[in-house]
C-alpha cells in the first residue's frame, strides 16, 4: 500500500514580530506538585521555531504534567510558560491560538466520522463551516484518508487515528505542535509514518515541535533534546552536545549515565 503524502497544509505568513529570535515555546522555572509529591522541579528550556525538540524521559518523569500545564489543563503553580512571547497565564487566548496538541490518550469521538471530528474542532476555534470544510478536505487528502471522510473513527487503524489527530491539531494553523508519546501502541510502519509526517511539518512549514517520548529511536542527531527525569531537567541542547557532555557515544548511553537508570526505555514495536 502506498504511504500517505506528508501533511503539508498551506499556512499563512507569520507576522514579522514573531521572528526566530522569539522561542516558539519557553518554559521558565516551572514547578508543580500534587500535594506532597513534586512532579516538576524548576523546569526550564526553550523550543525554537522550525525545530524538532525531543522531551525524553521514562514514564512518570513529568512529561504529561508539563503538557497539561502548557495547555492550561492545570493551573501554573510556579514559573512561566510562553508561546511565541505570549504568557499563557496573562494572554491565554493568543497563546493557545498558536498551539496544536496531540495528547497520548485518544481524544477523537469514535462514533463521529472523520469529517465530523474535524468540523467540531474547527467550530471550537471559531472557524466558519465553509472554511472548515475546505481545510478538512485538504488535510484528509494529505494524510491519505480522503476516501474515508464519512467513515466512523472507530473503523480506522491506530496509525490512521494518529494521523487524523495530527491533522485535527493543524486545522487552526498553529505554529507550535506538542505531541505526547504519539506512537505508543503503534506498529513499526505506523510509527515511522507518524514521525515522518511531523518532521516534514518542521522542514516544510517551519512549525516548532515538542515531541515527548521514552523511545531512543525516535530521536535524530539533528534534534534538540531535553532529558527529564523525576521532574528535573538533567540535560538540554543539541543531541550531539548532550551526548558529548555525558561522555557517551549515543543517546541511549547518555541517558543511562545522566539518570543512573539500570534499564533502558524500549525501542518500540
C-alpha positions, 0 to 999 in steps of 0.5 A: 500500500502506498504511504500517505503524502506528508501533511503539508497544509498551506499556512499563512505568513507569520507576522514579522514580530514573531521572528526566530529570535522569539522561542516558539515555546519557553518554559521558565522555572516551572514547578508543580506538585500534587500535594506532597509529591513534586512532579516538576522541579524548576523546569526550564528550556526553550523550543525554537521555531522550525525545530524538532525538540525531543522531551525524553524521559521514562514514564512518570518523569513529568512529561504529561504534567508539563503538557497539561500545564502548557495547555492550561489543563492545570493551573501554573503553580510556579514559573512561566510558560510562553508561546511565541512571547505570549504568557499563557497565564496573562494572554491565554487566548493568543497563546493557545491560538498558536498551539496544536496538541496531540495528547497520548490518550485518544481524544477523537469521538469514535462514533463521529466520522472523520469529517465530523471530528474535524468540523467540531474542532474547527467550530471550537476555534471559531472557524466558519463551516465553509472554511472548515470544510475546505481545510478538512478536505485538504488535510484528509487528502494529505494524510491519505484518508480522503476516501474515508471522510464519512467513515466512523473513527472507530473503523480506522487503524491506530496509525490512521487515528494518529494521523487524523489527530495530527491533522485535527491539531493543524486545522487552526494553523498553529505554529507550535505542535506538542505531541505526547508519546504519539506512537505508543501502541503503534506498529513499526510502519505506523510509527515511522509514518507518524514521525515522518509526517511531523518532521516534514511539518518542521522542514516544510512549514517551519512549525516548532515541535515538542515531541515527548517520548521514552523511545531512543529511536525516535530521536535524530542527531539533528534534534534538540533534546531535553532529558527529564527525569523525576521532574528535573531537567538533567540535560538540554541542547543539541543531541550531539552536545548532550551526548558529548557532555555525558561522555557517551557515544549515543543517546541511549548511553547518555541517558543511562549515565545522566539518570543512573537508570539500570534499564533502558526505555524500549525501542518500540514495536 
